[in-house]
Structures are given as C-alpha cells and as structure tokens.
Amino acid sequence: MAMLPLNKTIMFRDVWTRYVMNNAFSKEIVLEGMIEIMPCYFRKKTKFDGQVKSCKNMMQAAAGTSLTPHFSVEDPSTWHRQDVLKAVAWGPVDPTNGFISLPLNLSYYHIQKPYDVPEDQRYSFVNGVHRCWVYSTDKPHTLTSQTKPRTEIAIQGYNYSSGVWQFEGYGFVPYGTSGVCIMQVFGASAPHATTLMVRVYNGSLMYYKGPVLVPNIYDQWFRLNVIHDVDSAKVKVYINGTLKIEADGRGGTSHAFKCGVYAQNNDSYYMESRWKGIKVLKICD
C-alpha cells in the first residue's frame, strides 16, 4: 500500500476526503462526509485487533453514533506511531461567513459570445436567470482568438491580484451538455490561463478533467461557491455548502470570475448553463 502524500484531496469510494497527515494506510473506508487523518500513538507490540477497535471507537466518538465507519488498516505492530483516520462531522456550511458581498448588477457583466452573432442569440436574462448557450460549430468570441466557442458572463470591475475572493452562484446544467467549462477563475502563470475551471463531462461536475466533484448534476439547481486565496495560492470549491476540493493556485498577476459555457475537449454540439443569485465577495482588511 503506497504512502499517502501530505495535504492532498482524494476520493475513497465516491466520498471526498481531505487527508492532512502522511504515513496513513487504508484499504477500505465507507463514511459519509469529510474525514481527516490524525496522529494516533500506540504502544509497541500492542495487539492489532485492539488497535483497530480503539481507532474505530475514536472515529465513532468524533463522528457521532449516527455514523458507522468501516475500515481496515495494515498491522502497525512494529510502529511506534501510526496515523489513523478520524471522522469529523463536517456537514454543509455557509462558505460566505466572514466575507463581504460587493455591489453587483448587470453593468458589471460583459457577455463574451461568438463574435458573428447578436448577443440575444446566445444569451438571455429573464426573471433573474441568466441563460448562456453556444454550439460547438460557433466562432470564438473575437476575430483574433484561437480559443473554442463560448458564451460567458465575465464579471468586470472586480479583477484582483491579492486577498481572498469568492464567487457564489446558483447553476443549472441541462441534460446533454458536456465537454464544457461552466465557471472559471481566469488568470494564471504561463503555460496556464486559468486558476480554476469547473467543467461538466457526461453529467458529472468536475475540477478540470478530474476529479469528479458531483456526479449526476444534470437538470437541478446547485449552489456553487469558489474561494480563491491569492496570497496562500489556494482555491476551494463548495457545492451546496459542502467542500468538494481544495487545490493549489496557479500563480498569475490578475484574476477574474466567469460563468456560462466555454467549450472544452469532447464538447457536445449544444452547450448551455443557467445562473442566478450571482455574487462576488471578499474578505476585507
């Protein structure tokens, strides 16, 4: 069993898990929610079965009796210390706590759409819902661009180069839309152009091409929160209040938020996403 690296995000049996220690060995985990790996110290030559029982009791105590962890670890009888999995009851939270919502109206939105069609043929705003759609055969958004087709809401006036910023929006992806970026944090160091992309492939919401954030996302509204800590070079993605991934930043001197549809690899002929309740937030000094 390979050693788990430090401070990464992984998936155990379709449950997102953030582990924060190394030297952790696991063969099976079935646990709802988030789990952390914490250090657990054992007496040398302690009976292995007793260690597993002790660890399981510790997990249940941390998670509450409503959760029943099932796991197995390699025999650590020759170890003075073995890192074990400790359950933490991390339910949905409000990612906007501690942030200030900044003024935002339609004047802040710049619609990037195929350069040769009118805006109303690729974008609409009705009853508070932004609808963006594009075809794989469309032109790029400018005459000189070599990028794939897009219809995106680019938020102007809040470009940033430092601090902690957040995008919030309620998204909706119709069935069949695939191979598309629906939200991005624009700006990064070469050779990258973006710090984050949230994409859809065959109904799964994904961080770039993987890992999967949420399967079966079609035809339902979901709350998306993206937090970008520029100075710490970290980005977090929350879906419906649950942290799905924490990833490293990609550098860059200027960043901005975009949402809509931007064709990627293996794009479907027709791509659409809808948005409402869009906010830009910031932690103020």
C-alpha positions, 0 to 999 in steps of 0.5 A: 500500500503506497504512502499517502502524500501530505495535504492532498484531496482524494476520493475513497469510494465516491466520498471526498476526503481531505487527508492532512497527515502522511504515513496513513494506510487504508484499504477500505473506508465507507463514511459519509462526509469529510474525514481527516487523518490524525496522529494516533500513538500506540504502544509497541507490540500492542495487539492489532485487533485492539488497535483497530477497535480503539481507532474505530471507537475514536472515529465513532466518538468524533463522528457521532453514533449516527455514523458507522465507519468501516475500515481496515488498516495494515498491522502497525505492530512494529510502529511506534506511531501510526496515523489513523483516520478520524471522522469529523462531522463536517456537514454543509456550511455557509462558505460566505461567513466572514466575507463581504458581498460587493455591489453587483448588477448587470453593468458589471457583466460583459457577455463574451459570445461568438463574435458573428452573432447578436448577443440575444442569440446566445444569451438571455436574462429573464426573471433573474436567470441568466441563460448562456448557450453556444454550439460547438460549430460557433466562432470564438468570441473575437476575430483574433482568438484561437480559443473554442466557442463560448458564451460567458458572463465575465464579471468586470470591475472586480479583477484582483491580484491579492486577498481572498475572493469568492464567487457564489452562484446558483447553476443549472446544467441541462441534460446533454451538455458536456465537454464544457467549462461552466465557471472559471477563475481566469488568470494564471502563470504561463503555460496556464490561463486559468486558476480554476475551471469547473467543467461538466463531462457526461453529467458529472461536475468536475475540477478540470478533467478530474476529479469528479466533484458531483456526479449526476448534476444534470437538470437541478439547481446547485449552489456553487461557491469558489474561494480563491486565496491569492496570497496562500495560492489556494482555491476551494470549491463548495457545492451546496455548502459542502467542500468538494476540493481544495487545490493549489493556485496557479500563480498569475498577476490578475484574476477574474470570475466567469460563468456560462459555457466555454467549450472544452475537449469532447464538447457536445454540439449544444452547450448551455448553463443557467445562473442566478443569485450571482455574487462576488465577495471578499474578505476585507482588511 
